[in-house]
Every structure is written in C-alpha cells, then in structure tokens.
Amino acid sequence: MKAVGIGSFGPLDLDYASPNFGSITSTPKTAWKNFNIKKTFEDALDLPVILDTDVNAAAYGEFLWGAGQGKMHILYLTIGTGIGGGFVMDGKPYHGTLHPEMGHIFLTDHFANDPFKGICPYHGNCFEGLASGPALQSHWGIEASQLEKDHPAWEQEAQLIALALCNYICILSPDIIILGGGVMQQAQLFPLIWEKVPRLLNGYIQAEGILKNMNTYIVPPGLGSKSGVLGALALARLAV
C-alpha cells in the first residue's frame, strides 16, 4: 500500500494553509467535531493520505468508471441519512473556499400549509432538513422505506429534489446529474423528478439534453453503492 484515499462526511477543512487542514469541522455528528481525520490516519499508517468529501469521492468514481464517463462536469448528490453534493469540474473534484455544501441550500417553494419545519440543527428547513431520510421519518412518523409507493410523501419529496436540481442546473450547468443514497432507492422518484424539473425550468434552459432526455440526464449511479469506495481509491491514486 502506497497511499490512502478517504471520502468523509463533512464539513471538512480542505485548505492547505489552515492549521486545521484535514479536520472535520461543524458536523451535526458532535463527537467528530474538530477531529483531524487526515493526520490521524497519516500518523497511524505512516502513509500519505488524501482527503475529500464522501460525495466528491463518489462523483470522482462516477467520472472515472460510472455514469459520468465521458463527461467533464458531473454533479453527484446523495440523498439518504443526510444530503450532500459533489462536483467534478474539468475532470477534477471541485472545492472552492471550503467545498460544496449542497444539502444546505434553501428552497423557497416549500409547502406553505405544511407545518413541518425541517430537522437540520443549523438551518431547520434547508434541503437536508426537509428531504433527507430522517426528515421524511420525522415528517411522516414512519421510516421512509416503510412508506407506500403511492404515499403523498414521494410527490412532495420529488418536488423538493426537483427544486434543488433546478438551482444546481442554473448555477453549475452540469453535463449529468447522478442521484444516489438510500432515499433514491425509491425508484418511483425518478419519473416524478424527470417530469418536474423541465416544468420548473419553464423553458428557460435551452439545452436539448436537459429538455428532451431527462432519463439520461438525471440518473442513478452507474457504480451502484460502490461509487464512494471506488472514488476514494481513485483519490489515493492521486496521492501517489
């Protein structure tokens, strides 16, 4: 073994100049706050470690070997116990000042008569607070996997996801959008999302791949549940 690649939940400090570089920062998982995962593994294994978010790792795995092969701008979202997004831009995982925190955008078209206020400990009704698996359970009083396929929860879930995707499409203009995570195992969500996204965009985005081929533009992971693991292996290869 020559190097280790880690795709971790975040937020992460990925600033090389920061004294806390390699640390998990303001995570809702309080026991992990300010834990330097990169340094811990490097000290224990005496090997170079490259760290990125779990969703960036998954996006990179899909870029190399999955649904994003042949694309240069790949958006990967996981919708499960939390919601996060990774973006590969020009063939490289994108960071920016921190890294994308796509689960914490605000969706203005939340249902006005719905008393559910979301569960995010930082924002309440952000995307993750409204549409993650735990949010579905809190909202409807039952685990998401136990909801009937025709339960109204899925229509609302698809609307929330579609609203978020419209924001990402307008900001990032990805070549493909890959939706993974436990919630997206509900296959009935994809047709609902394919119908809602063009309707919400309302003809503004004139890109044939988006307007006419939604089922090949918004897709499940090509690597299934292995996107993140394979992406982490690819990160290790970068370290070498």
ROFI-849084 format. One line per 4 residues: number of its first residue (from 1); for each residue x, y, z of N, C-alpha, C. Coordinates in nm, 3 decimals, m for minus. Layout:
// ROFI-849084
NUM> X:Y:Z:X:Y:Z:X:Y:Z; ...
END
This chain:
// ROFI-849084
1> 0.085:m0.119:0.000:0.000:0.000:0.000:0.089:0.124:0.000; 0.059:0.219:m0.089:0.142:0.338:m0.105:0.074:0.465:m0.056; m0.059:0.464:m0.051:m0.132:0.584:m0.010:m0.274:0.545:0.030; m0.341:0.638:0.097:m0.479:0.616:0.141:m0.565:0.731:0.090
5> m0.679:0.698:0.034:m0.778:0.798:m0.003:m0.898:0.786:0.088; m0.946:0.896:0.140:m1.061:0.897:0.230:m1.167:0.990:0.175; m1.287:0.938:0.160:m1.405:1.019:0.131:m1.487:1.024:0.259; m1.490:1.140:0.324:m1.550:1.152:0.456:m1.672:1.243:0.454
9> m1.764:1.220:0.548:m1.868:1.319:0.572:m1.803:1.448:0.619; m1.873:1.556:0.609:m1.816:1.685:0.642:m1.906:1.764:0.734; m1.883:1.895:0.736:m1.787:1.973:0.658:m1.642:1.941:0.694; m1.553:1.962:0.596:m1.412:1.936:0.613:m1.331:2.063:0.591
13> m1.220:2.072:0.659:m1.124:2.180:0.633:m1.025:2.126:0.530; m1.038:2.172:0.406:m0.953:2.127:0.297:m0.858:2.236:0.248; m0.838:2.337:0.331:m0.748:2.448:0.298:m0.607:2.410:0.342; m0.517:2.393:0.244:m0.380:2.353:0.274:m0.311:2.449:0.371
17> m0.349:2.576:0.371:m0.284:2.675:0.455:m0.342:2.681:0.596; m0.449:2.608:0.620:m0.515:2.615:0.750:m0.444:2.528:0.853; m0.435:2.575:0.979:m0.377:2.490:1.084:m0.462:2.367:1.115; m0.589:2.371:1.073:m0.680:2.258:1.096:m0.704:2.176:0.970
21> m0.614:2.192:0.871:m0.627:2.118:0.745:m0.643:1.968:0.774; m0.746:1.909:0.710:m0.770:1.767:0.728:m0.868:1.733:0.838; m0.930:1.836:0.898:m1.022:1.814:1.009:m1.168:1.814:0.964; m1.249:1.738:1.035:m1.394:1.751:1.027:m1.431:1.871:1.115
25> m1.517:1.959:1.066:m1.544:2.083:1.138:m1.683:2.084:1.202; m1.777:2.159:1.148:m1.905:2.185:1.215:m2.010:2.079:1.184; m1.974:1.953:1.197:m2.067:1.846:1.168:m2.176:1.835:1.276; m2.298:1.797:1.236:m2.400:1.765:1.338:m2.363:1.642:1.421
29> m2.268:1.561:1.372:m2.220:1.445:1.449:m2.119:1.498:1.552; m2.166:1.540:1.666:m2.089:1.623:1.758:m1.960:1.556:1.807; m1.958:1.425:1.819:m1.837:1.357:1.867:m1.720:1.370:1.769; m1.750:1.404:1.643:m1.646:1.416:1.540:m1.600:1.559:1.518
33> m1.662:1.655:1.583:m1.626:1.795:1.559:m1.478:1.819:1.590; m1.411:1.888:1.498:m1.270:1.928:1.513:m1.174:1.810:1.523; m1.215:1.696:1.469:m1.128:1.577:1.467:m1.047:1.578:1.337; m0.916:1.569:1.348:m0.831:1.571:1.229:m0.815:1.430:1.177
37> m0.901:1.394:1.084:m0.902:1.257:1.032:m0.781:1.230:0.943; m0.738:1.328:0.867:m0.622:1.310:0.779:m0.496:1.281:0.860; m0.468:1.363:0.959:m0.346:1.347:1.038:m0.349:1.216:1.118; m0.467:1.180:1.166:m0.479:1.056:1.245:m0.440:0.935:1.161
41> m0.488:0.929:1.039:m0.455:0.815:0.952:m0.308:0.820:0.909; m0.258:0.939:0.879:m0.117:0.951:0.840:m0.024:0.906:0.953; m0.056:0.947:1.075:0.027:0.909:1.189:0.021:0.759:1.215; m0.098:0.701:1.200:m0.116:0.559:1.230:m0.054:0.469:1.124
45> m0.059:0.512:0.997:m0.017:0.425:0.887:0.117:0.465:0.826; 0.164:0.584:0.860:0.288:0.635:0.801:0.282:0.632:0.648; 0.170:0.681:0.596:0.146:0.686:0.451:0.082:0.819:0.417; 0.101:0.868:0.294:0.030:0.989:0.253:m0.120:0.961:0.244
49> m0.198:1.057:0.290:m0.344:1.046:0.288:m0.401:1.164:0.212; m0.490:1.139:0.119:m0.562:1.245:0.050:m0.708:1.238:0.094; m0.759:1.350:0.138:m0.892:1.359:0.197:m0.983:1.444:0.111; m1.106:1.399:0.095:m1.208:1.480:0.029:m1.343:1.439:0.088
53> m1.447:1.510:0.047:m1.580:1.474:0.096:m1.624:1.341:0.036; m1.713:1.274:0.106:m1.764:1.147:0.054:m1.834:1.165:m0.080; m1.902:1.276:m0.097:m1.974:1.298:m0.223:m1.881:1.338:m0.336; m1.774:1.411:m0.306:m1.675:1.439:m0.409:m1.606:1.310:m0.452
57> m1.577:1.223:m0.356:m1.518:1.094:m0.390:m1.612:1.015:m0.480; m1.740:1.013:m0.446:m1.837:0.940:m0.528:m1.848:1.001:m0.667; m1.850:1.133:m0.675:m1.855:1.200:m0.805:m1.734:1.164:m0.889; m1.617:1.157:m0.825:m1.494:1.124:m0.897:m1.495:0.979:m0.943
61> m1.545:0.889:m0.860:m1.559:0.750:m0.901:m1.652:0.735:m1.020; m1.764:0.808:m1.017:m1.859:0.803:m1.129:m1.799:0.864:m1.255; m1.717:0.967:m1.239:m1.648:1.029:m1.352:m1.554:0.928:m1.420; m1.481:0.854:m1.341:m1.382:0.762:m1.396:m1.445:0.633:m1.451
65> m1.541:0.577:m1.377:m1.585:0.441:m1.409:m1.736:0.422:m1.414; m1.813:0.525:m1.385:m1.957:0.507:m1.374:m2.037:0.584:m1.477; m2.150:0.639:m1.432:m2.242:0.708:m1.522:m2.184:0.835:m1.581; m2.078:0.888:m1.519:m2.019:1.012:m1.568:m1.905:0.995:m1.666
69> m1.878:0.872:m1.707:m1.769:0.851:m1.803:m1.794:0.931:m1.931; m1.691:0.998:m1.978:m1.703:1.078:m2.099:m1.757:1.218:m2.076; m1.794:1.250:m1.951:m1.841:1.384:m1.916:m1.731:1.457:m1.840; m1.734:1.589:m1.845:m1.632:1.669:m1.776:m1.687:1.744:m1.655
73> m1.818:1.760:m1.648:m1.880:1.834:m1.538:m1.992:1.749:m1.481; m1.962:1.683:m1.369:m2.050:1.581:m1.314:m2.097:1.623:m1.176; m2.228:1.627:m1.158:m2.287:1.654:m1.028:m2.337:1.523:m0.968; m2.289:1.493:m0.849:m2.335:1.373:m0.777:m2.400:1.418:m0.647
77> m2.522:1.372:m0.623:m2.592:1.401:m0.499:m2.624:1.271:m0.427; m2.603:1.269:m0.297:m2.653:1.159:m0.218:m2.768:1.211:m0.134; m2.878:1.138:m0.137:m2.998:1.175:m0.062:m3.031:1.054:0.025; m2.994:1.063:0.150:m3.011:0.949:0.240:m3.021:0.998:0.383
81> m2.933:0.950:0.472:m2.934:0.997:0.610:m2.902:1.146:0.618; m2.832:1.196:0.520:m2.811:1.339:0.501:m2.822:1.367:0.352; m2.798:1.490:0.313:m2.794:1.526:0.171:m2.665:1.602:0.146; m2.590:1.557:0.047:m2.467:1.624:0.010:m2.445:1.616:m0.139
85> m2.363:1.704:m0.190:m2.334:1.705:m0.333:m2.186:1.720:m0.359; m2.138:1.646:m0.458:m2.001:1.660:m0.505:m2.003:1.699:m0.651; m1.901:1.772:m0.693:m1.896:1.822:m0.831:m1.757:1.799:m0.888; m1.752:1.731:m1.001:m1.628:1.717:m1.077:m1.632:1.820:m1.189
89> m1.533:1.909:m1.191:m1.526:2.016:m1.291:m1.397:2.001:m1.370; m1.411:1.990:m1.500:m1.296:1.969:m1.587:m1.213:1.850:m1.543; m1.281:1.747:m1.497:m1.215:1.622:m1.462:m1.152:1.618:m1.324; m1.177:1.721:m1.239:m1.119:1.723:m1.106:m1.226:1.755:m1.002
93> m1.219:1.694:m0.883:m1.314:1.730:m0.776:m1.302:1.878:m0.741; m1.417:1.944:m0.733:m1.419:2.089:m0.707:m1.427:2.115:m0.557; m1.350:2.215:m0.509:m1.354:2.255:m0.369:m1.403:2.398:m0.352; m1.333:2.495:m0.409:m1.362:2.634:m0.378:m1.300:2.669:m0.243
97> m1.355:2.769:m0.175:m1.300:2.812:m0.047:m1.308:2.699:0.056; m1.419:2.630:0.061:m1.438:2.516:0.151:m1.456:2.392:0.066; m1.577:2.363:0.035:m1.617:2.261:m0.061:m1.768:2.276:m0.075; m1.830:2.224:m0.179:m1.974:2.241:m0.192:m2.050:2.182:m0.072
101> m2.150:2.255:m0.025:m2.242:2.208:0.079:m2.383:2.216:0.022; m2.409:2.125:m0.070:m2.531:2.136:m0.149:m2.657:2.093:m0.074; m2.640:2.026:0.039:m2.756:1.987:0.117:m2.815:2.099:0.199; m2.746:2.213:0.204:m2.790:2.320:0.294:m2.835:2.444:0.220
105> m2.879:2.426:0.096:m2.943:2.538:0.026:m3.088:2.550:0.074; m3.146:2.667:0.053:m3.283:2.692:0.095:m3.376:2.688:m0.025; m3.489:2.625:m0.008:m3.584:2.604:m0.116:m3.708:2.687:m0.087; m3.729:2.792:m0.166:m3.835:2.889:m0.134:m3.975:2.836:m0.158
109> m3.987:2.733:m0.240:m4.119:2.681:m0.275:m4.161:2.569:m0.179; m4.119:2.581:m0.052:m4.166:2.485:0.045:m4.317:2.503:0.061; m4.384:2.397:0.102:m4.529:2.395:0.101:m4.584:2.482:0.214; m4.653:2.589:0.175:m4.693:2.694:0.269:m4.780:2.642:0.383
113> m4.863:2.544:0.354:m4.956:2.494:0.455:m4.903:2.375:0.531; m4.780:2.340:0.508:m4.720:2.224:0.575:m4.656:2.271:0.706; m4.701:2.217:0.819:m4.644:2.261:0.948:m4.503:2.210:0.975; m4.454:2.116:0.892:m4.322:2.059:0.915:m4.215:2.164:0.888
117> m4.127:2.186:0.984:m4.028:2.294:0.976:m3.886:2.244:0.951; m3.870:2.115:0.930:m3.739:2.062:0.899:m3.661:2.023:1.024; m3.553:1.946:1.003:m3.481:1.891:1.118:m3.333:1.931:1.123; m3.285:2.010:1.029:m3.143:2.047:1.031:m3.114:2.128:1.157
121> m3.015:2.086:1.238:m2.986:2.160:1.361:m2.930:2.299:1.337; m2.882:2.325:1.214:m2.827:2.457:1.182:m2.929:2.547:1.113; m3.011:2.490:1.026:m3.097:2.573:0.940:m3.245:2.536:0.946; m3.279:2.424:1.006:m3.419:2.382:1.005:m3.462:2.335:0.869
125> m3.517:2.426:0.788:m3.582:2.387:0.663:m3.495:2.404:0.539; m3.365:2.372:0.548:m3.283:2.364:0.427:m3.317:2.233:0.354; m3.254:2.210:0.241:m3.279:2.090:0.161:m3.265:1.963:0.245; m3.153:1.951:0.317:m3.132:1.834:0.401:m3.236:1.826:0.512
129> m3.268:1.939:0.570:m3.365:1.942:0.679:m3.504:1.900:0.639; m3.536:1.915:0.510:m3.669:1.882:0.461:m3.678:1.749:0.387; m3.568:1.706:0.324:m3.581:1.596:0.227:m3.491:1.476:0.255; m3.409:1.478:0.359:m3.328:1.361:0.391:m3.415:1.249:0.446
133> m3.357:1.130:0.457:m3.431:1.018:0.513:m3.484:1.046:0.653; m3.400:1.095:0.747:m3.451:1.129:0.880:m3.559:1.237:0.877; m3.551:1.331:0.781:m3.656:1.433:0.768:m3.787:1.369:0.727; m3.782:1.276:0.634:m3.904:1.206:0.594:m3.966:1.133:0.713
137> m3.881:1.065:0.791:m3.932:0.992:0.906:m3.993:1.087:1.009; m3.925:1.200:1.034:m3.977:1.297:1.130:m4.108:1.357:1.082; m4.117:1.383:0.953:m4.236:1.446:0.895:m4.356:1.353:0.898; m4.335:1.227:0.857:m4.447:1.136:0.837:m4.463:1.033:0.948
141> m4.369:1.029:1.042:m4.383:0.940:1.156:m4.353:0.794:1.127; m4.284:0.768:1.017:m4.252:0.631:0.978:m4.125:0.634:0.894; m4.045:0.529:0.902:m3.925:0.525:0.820:m3.960:0.536:0.673; m3.877:0.609:0.599:m3.904:0.632:0.457:m3.923:0.501:0.381
145> m3.843:0.400:0.416:m3.851:0.271:0.345:m3.984:0.201:0.367; m4.059:0.243:0.470:m4.188:0.180:0.500:m4.306:0.254:0.438; m4.281:0.369:0.380:m4.389:0.444:0.316:m4.435:0.374:0.188; m4.562:0.370:0.165:m4.616:0.309:0.042:m4.568:0.386:m0.080
149> m4.558:0.315:m0.192:m4.505:0.376:m0.315:m4.589:0.494:m0.362; m4.721:0.491:m0.331:m4.809:0.600:m0.375:m4.839:0.698:m0.262; m4.761:0.695:m0.156:m4.781:0.787:m0.045:m4.753:0.929:m0.092; m4.831:1.027:m0.045:m4.807:1.166:m0.089:m4.669:1.219:m0.051
153> m4.600:1.152:0.040:m4.465:1.194:0.076:m4.373:1.195:m0.045; m4.393:1.102:m0.138:m4.299:1.091:m0.251:m4.321:1.202:m0.353; m4.445:1.245:m0.370:m4.471:1.360:m0.458:m4.404:1.485:m0.402; m4.414:1.504:m0.271:m4.351:1.620:m0.208:m4.199:1.607:m0.213
157> m4.147:1.488:m0.189:m4.003:1.466:m0.194:m3.949:1.497:m0.334; m4.019:1.450:m0.436:m3.976:1.475:m0.574:m3.977:1.625:m0.604; m4.076:1.697:m0.551:m4.081:1.842:m0.572:m3.961:1.911:m0.508; m3.926:1.872:m0.387:m3.812:1.931:m0.319:m3.682:1.902:m0.394
161> m3.665:1.778:m0.438:m3.544:1.742:m0.512:m3.539:1.819:m0.645; m3.651:1.827:m0.713:m3.654:1.897:m0.841:m3.621:2.045:m0.824; m3.672:2.107:m0.718:m3.639:2.247:m0.691:m3.488:2.264:m0.672; m3.428:2.174:m0.594:m3.284:2.181:m0.572:m3.209:2.162:m0.703
165> m3.250:2.065:m0.783:m3.179:2.038:m0.909:m3.187:2.156:m1.004; m3.299:2.226:m1.006:m3.309:2.345:m1.091:m3.207:2.450:m1.049; m3.187:2.466:m0.918:m3.084:2.560:m0.872:m2.946:2.516:m0.918; m2.915:2.388:m0.902:m2.783:2.339:m0.941:m2.762:2.349:m1.093
169> m2.867:2.322:m1.169:m2.857:2.332:m1.315:m2.826:2.476:m1.356; m2.894:2.571:m1.295:m2.873:2.712:m1.331:m2.736:2.763:m1.286; m2.685:2.711:m1.174:m2.557:2.760:m1.121:m2.437:2.688:m1.182; m2.447:2.553:m1.191:m2.331:2.472:m1.228:m2.332:2.425:m1.373
173> m2.450:2.419:m1.433:m2.463:2.368:m1.570:m2.392:2.233:m1.589; m2.426:2.134:m1.507:m2.357:2.005:m1.518:m2.393:1.931:m1.646; m2.301:1.844:m1.690:m2.327:1.759:m1.807:m2.420:1.644:m1.773; m2.421:1.604:m1.645:m2.505:1.495:m1.600:m2.527:1.512:m1.450
177> m2.642:1.466:m1.402:m2.673:1.468:m1.259:m2.696:1.325:m1.215; m2.623:1.281:m1.113:m2.631:1.145:m1.063:m2.688:1.150:m0.922; m2.796:1.078:m0.899:m2.864:1.080:m0.769:m2.848:0.945:m0.701; m2.774:0.944:m0.590:m2.755:0.823:m0.512:m2.809:0.839:m0.371
181> m2.782:0.740:m0.286:m2.829:0.744:m0.148:m2.952:0.661:m0.127; m2.980:0.633:0.000:m3.089:0.541:0.035:m3.226:0.586:m0.011; m3.256:0.717:m0.001:m3.388:0.765:m0.042:m3.410:0.740:m0.191; m3.304:0.753:m0.271:m3.318:0.735:m0.415:m3.331:0.588:m0.456
185> m3.330:0.498:m0.359:m3.365:0.360:m0.389:m3.514:0.347:m0.420; m3.590:0.450:m0.387:m3.732:0.453:m0.424:m3.742:0.492:m0.572; m3.749:0.390:m0.655:m3.738:0.411:m0.800:m3.849:0.500:m0.855; m3.962:0.509:m0.784:m4.072:0.593:m0.833:m4.037:0.741:m0.830
189> m3.929:0.778:m0.761:m3.891:0.919:m0.757:m3.837:0.969:m0.890; m3.765:0.886:m0.962:m3.702:0.934:m1.086:m3.803:0.985:m1.188; m3.910:0.911:m1.222:m4.007:0.966:m1.318:m4.071:1.096:m1.270; m4.097:1.105:m1.140:m4.154:1.229:m1.087:m4.058:1.346:m1.105
193> m3.930:1.322:m1.078:m3.829:1.428:m1.093:m3.812:1.464:m1.240; m3.811:1.364:m1.328:m3.797:1.391:m1.472:m3.911:1.480:m1.522; m4.030:1.464:m1.465:m4.144:1.545:m1.506:m4.137:1.686:m1.448; m4.091:1.698:m1.325:m4.098:1.825:m1.255:m3.987:1.922:m1.295
197> m3.867:1.873:m1.320:m3.756:1.964:m1.348:m3.783:2.049:m1.472; m3.819:1.994:m1.588:m3.847:2.080:m1.704:m3.962:2.177:m1.678; m4.062:2.131:m1.604:m4.175:2.219:m1.576:m4.131:2.338:m1.491; m4.047:2.314:m1.392:m3.999:2.422:m1.307:m3.905:2.516:m1.383
201> m3.822:2.461:m1.471:m3.733:2.545:m1.552:m3.811:2.630:m1.651; m3.927:2.580:m1.692:m4.024:2.658:m1.769:m3.968:2.712:m1.900; m3.885:2.630:m1.966:m3.836:2.668:m2.098:m3.717:2.762:m2.099; m3.668:2.801:m1.981:m3.559:2.899:m1.977:m3.427:2.836:m2.022
205> m3.398:2.716:m1.977:m3.273:2.649:m2.012:m3.292:2.577:m2.145; m3.229:2.628:m2.249:m3.245:2.572:m2.383:m3.127:2.478:m2.413; m3.133:2.362:m2.353:m3.032:2.259:m2.376:m3.104:2.129:m2.404; m3.084:2.075:m2.523:m3.161:1.959:m2.566:m3.144:1.841:m2.471
209> m3.024:1.823:m2.418:m3.001:1.711:m2.327:m3.084:1.718:m2.202; m3.116:1.840:m2.160:m3.199:1.857:m2.042:m3.346:1.846:m2.077; m3.386:1.911:m2.183:m3.529:1.920:m2.215:m3.586:1.790:m2.269; m3.508:1.716:m2.347:m3.565:1.600:m2.418:m3.514:1.466:m2.368
213> m3.411:1.466:m2.287:m3.352:1.339:m2.244:m3.331:1.335:m2.094; m3.436:1.368:m2.020:m3.422:1.373:m1.876:m3.379:1.240:m1.816; m3.425:1.131:m1.876:m3.392:0.999:m1.820:m3.247:0.960:m1.842; m3.173:1.033:m1.926:m3.029:1.011:m1.938:m2.949:1.128:m1.882
217> m3.019:1.230:m1.837:m2.953:1.347:m1.776:m2.953:1.339:m1.624; m3.062:1.292:m1.568:m3.074:1.270:m1.423:m3.086:1.121:m1.402; m2.983:1.061:m1.346:m2.971:0.914:m1.349:m2.923:0.861:m1.214; m2.943:0.731:m1.189:m2.882:0.667:m1.072:m2.734:0.642:m1.094
221> m2.659:0.612:m0.989:m2.516:0.587:m1.005:m2.488:0.465:m1.092; m2.391:0.478:m1.179:m2.350:0.364:m1.260:m2.277:0.259:m1.179; m2.217:0.302:m1.068:m2.140:0.210:m0.982:m2.222:0.160:m0.864; m2.350:0.191:m0.862:m2.435:0.148:m0.752:m2.387:0.204:m0.620
225> m2.378:0.118:m0.520:m2.336:0.162:m0.387:m2.185:0.174:m0.372; m2.109:0.146:m0.478:m1.963:0.145:m0.470:m1.899:0.275:m0.519; m1.979:0.375:m0.552:m1.924:0.500:m0.606:m1.822:0.562:m0.511; m1.857:0.572:m0.384:m1.770:0.637:m0.288:m1.642:0.561:m0.262
229> m1.653:0.427:m0.247:m1.535:0.345:m0.220:m1.437:0.350:m0.336; m1.490:0.334:m0.457:m1.403:0.339:m0.574:m1.346:0.479:m0.594; m1.425:0.581:m0.563:m1.375:0.717:m0.572:m1.262:0.743:m0.473; m1.273:0.687:m0.352:m1.166:0.702:m0.254:m1.038:0.634:m0.301
233> m1.052:0.518:m0.365:m0.934:0.451:m0.423:m0.870:0.538:m0.530; m0.955:0.604:m0.608:m0.902:0.694:m0.711:m0.831:0.814:m0.648; m0.880:0.863:m0.536:m0.812:0.972:m0.466:m0.674:0.928:m0.419; m0.666:0.804:m0.367:m0.536:0.752:m0.325:m0.438:0.748:m0.440
237> m0.490:0.716:m0.557:m0.404:0.714:m0.677:m0.350:0.854:m0.707; m0.432:0.956:m0.680:m0.384:1.094:m0.697:m0.271:1.124:m0.599; m0.281:1.073:m0.477:m0.177:1.097:m0.379:m0.044:1.036:m0.422; m0.050:0.920:m0.486:0.071:0.857:m0.536:0.128:0.935:m0.653
END
